[in-house]
């Protein structure tokens, strides 16, 4: 059964430079595996560093089995898969979702693609899913991500001190959120 058969329609979202397509098996590639093994790409993530094509295939199969708003970020100009973005899980009762993004292709980092993809997803969440809030957690030392999130309208809601064990040490997590103005 695919996601639309399970009642979840994941639309294709499009902006000037990118297309967001539902993440699926067609995005399994050696490049994707290389991102997940690139320390500079995954250094602030809880996963990565030991990926293989088989491990990626298993992960993507799970993504396809369980309905979730999870997209591949594709450059229109080169038709290249450059990263992923998702809102998952979603709490429908309380109307919020958890945001995550990875821009894996380093050739596209620092050029506004993460911001462009994020704006598409935030707009979709507020205008189509009627979420009132989008949350995220970020390592306090991930300054570039915090800068991006603030530029997108996220604000700090709190700090969890020494909250997770990451790369050999306990690290602080900053919790951030942005709100749908229609609910304020």
C-alpha angles and dihedrals in degrees: 000000000000126000095264090052088055091056098261116114112195106196128208108249122202139192135167097288106015146047121207110212127183107270111249146138093296087072096057105116144143088251090058090049089049091054090053089052095044108103093207090056098045102030092109096037129091092226134053139063098094105053128144131177088258093052090048091049091053091048093050091047089056090049089053093047098050115056112239139143098256123147139186112229108227126188110230094208097055100018086232126152102234104169148320137263132188148172106211139177103027120197103209095185094056094030101233137118138198117243127213135169138179122186099197103174104079091202087071099043120111093019101098098263094120090051092048093050092045093052090053092051095043091051090049092049094050099038103034106023093035093223113170095204142020119205135193141175122219134178107255091232093057093096096166092055092046089051090051093048093050090049088053091055100263117141131197114263098175150326126244106207118222087347105153136030105238129171094339102321142066109259137196118249122208115210114211135178143184124205135219105241090215088070098047 
